[in-house]
Amino acid sequence: MLHVNPKMLARLSELEADLLQRRTQAEAEGWIGEIEGIDLTLTFLRAKRDETQRRAQRPAVHLGIPAHRRPQESE
């Protein structure tokens, strides 16, 4: 699953504003299929934004670098 970089949250807001503007135009033109597609895209965009905001609030976990183990010699 792809994760959005938290630095891109402003861009997601720009995309949402553009989609809302396109939706208004589609309503004025009566493009029912276009409205449904935009609504679906808005749903996914908002879910991705919410997920990104939640992830940005969680601290990163440092797992470290695994050490290479030497094989043990049997006696």
Stockholm file with secondary structure:
# STOCKHOLM 1.0

chainA/1-75         MLHVNPKMLARLSELEADLLQRRTQAEAEGWIGEIEGIDLTLTFLRAKRDETQRRAQRPAVHLGIPAHRRPQESE
#=GR chainA/1-75 SS CCCCCGGGHHHHHHHHHHHHHHHHHHHHHTCHHHHHHHHHHHHHHHHHHHHHHHHHHSCCCCCCCCCCCCCCCCC
#=GC SS_cons        CCCCCGGGHHHHHHHHHHHHHHHHHHHHHTCHHHHHHHHHHHHHHHHHHHHHHHHHHSCCCCCCCCCCCCCCCCC
//
